[in-house]
Amino acid sequence: MADRSPFKIHRDLKSIIGDETIEVTKLGSSDLMVELKPNHQAKKLGAYTTFIDIPVTVSPHKSLKNSKRVICSRDLRFCSEEEMVEELSGVTHARRIIVRRSEEKIQTDTVVLPLTA
């Protein structure tokens, strides 16, 4: 991949998975990370065993498979993490941010909500 034009790589990827927005990042000299939006794009790309005449292996990224949202709201101050999971659609679990001031742990109004992919 090191000797391939990034523009050609992008064009060829778009011809495989469509014109929907994709993000391509080079990881070293031989790896590409391709961020896909719709799930059907991943299925199309996963079917390929060669790309630009180079044998390839397509696999999901281990830590970037899920989306996360961070929200900060005083309205959630007295809501438990369990209540947020029950009431918010698509939320798999909630984690409240806790800060430490001296030796005291203080719950903030900021919550991390990982969403299902």
C-alpha positions as CSV (number, residue, x, y, z in Angstrom):
1,M,0.0,0.0,0.0
2,A,2.9,2.3,0.6
3,D,3.4,2.9,-3.1
4,R,-0.3,3.4,-4.0
5,S,-1.9,6.8,-4.5
6,P,-4.2,7.6,-1.6
7,F,-6.7,9.1,-4.2
8,K,-6.7,5.8,-6.1
9,I,-7.3,3.8,-2.9
10,H,-10.2,6.1,-2.0
11,R,-11.7,5.8,-5.5
12,D,-11.4,2.1,-5.5
13,L,-13.0,1.7,-2.1
14,K,-15.9,3.9,-3.2
15,S,-16.4,1.7,-6.2
16,I,-16.7,-1.3,-3.9
17,I,-18.9,0.1,-1.1
18,G,-20.7,3.1,-2.8
19,D,-20.5,6.8,-2.6
20,E,-21.6,7.2,1.0
21,T,-19.0,9.0,3.2
22,I,-16.1,6.9,4.3
23,E,-13.0,7.7,6.2
24,V,-9.7,6.0,5.2
25,T,-6.6,6.2,7.4
26,K,-3.2,4.5,6.7
27,L,-1.9,2.5,9.6
28,G,1.7,1.8,8.9
29,S,2.9,0.8,5.4
30,S,0.5,-2.1,4.8
31,D,-2.7,-1.5,6.8
32,L,-5.7,0.7,6.2
33,M,-8.4,1.6,8.6
34,V,-11.7,2.2,6.7
35,E,-14.5,3.7,8.8
36,L,-17.9,2.7,7.4
37,K,-21.2,4.2,8.3
38,P,-24.0,1.8,7.2
39,N,-23.7,-1.9,8.1
40,H,-24.2,-3.0,4.5
41,Q,-20.9,-1.3,3.5
42,A,-19.0,-3.6,5.9
43,K,-20.7,-6.6,4.4
44,K,-19.7,-5.5,0.9
45,L,-16.1,-4.9,1.9
46,G,-15.9,-8.0,3.9
47,A,-16.5,-10.2,0.8
48,Y,-13.3,-9.0,-0.8
49,T,-10.0,-11.0,-0.6
50,T,-8.0,-8.8,-2.9
51,F,-7.8,-5.0,-3.2
52,I,-5.8,-3.2,-6.0
53,D,-4.3,-6.7,-6.8
54,I,-3.1,-7.1,-3.2
55,P,-4.4,-9.9,-1.0
56,V,-6.3,-8.4,1.9
57,T,-8.0,-9.5,5.1
58,V,-11.0,-7.5,6.3
59,S,-11.8,-7.4,10.0
60,P,-13.6,-5.1,12.4
61,H,-11.5,-2.9,14.6
62,K,-11.4,-4.3,18.1
63,S,-12.1,-1.0,20.0
64,L,-13.8,1.2,17.4
65,K,-16.9,-1.0,16.7
66,N,-19.2,0.9,18.9
67,S,-20.3,4.5,19.2
68,K,-20.2,6.5,22.4
69,R,-22.0,9.7,23.3
70,V,-21.0,12.0,26.2
71,I,-23.8,14.1,27.6
72,C,-23.7,16.6,30.3
73,S,-27.0,17.7,31.9
74,R,-28.0,18.8,35.4
75,D,-31.3,17.1,34.7
76,L,-29.6,13.7,34.9
77,R,-27.9,14.5,38.3
78,F,-30.3,12.4,40.3
79,C,-30.9,9.7,37.6
80,S,-29.2,6.4,38.2
81,E,-27.2,4.7,35.5
82,E,-29.7,1.8,35.5
83,E,-32.6,4.3,34.9
84,M,-30.8,5.9,32.0
85,V,-30.3,2.4,30.4
86,E,-33.9,1.6,30.8
87,E,-35.3,4.9,29.5
88,L,-32.9,5.8,26.7
89,S,-33.4,4.0,23.4
90,G,-30.3,2.2,22.0
91,V,-28.2,2.6,25.2
92,T,-26.6,-0.6,26.4
93,H,-25.1,0.8,29.6
94,A,-24.3,4.2,31.2
95,R,-21.2,5.3,33.1
96,R,-21.2,8.5,35.1
97,I,-17.9,10.4,35.2
98,I,-16.5,10.7,38.7
99,V,-13.8,13.3,39.6
100,R,-11.6,13.2,42.6
101,R,-11.1,16.3,44.7
102,S,-8.5,15.7,47.3
103,E,-9.6,12.3,48.7
104,E,-13.3,12.8,47.9
105,K,-15.0,11.3,44.8
106,I,-17.6,13.5,43.3
107,Q,-20.2,12.4,40.7
108,T,-20.5,14.8,37.9
109,D,-23.4,15.7,35.6
110,T,-21.5,14.0,32.7
111,V,-22.4,10.5,31.5
112,V,-20.9,8.3,28.9
113,L,-23.5,6.4,26.9
114,P,-22.1,3.6,24.7
115,L,-24.6,2.9,21.9
116,T,-25.1,-0.4,20.0
117,A,-23.4,-0.4,16.6
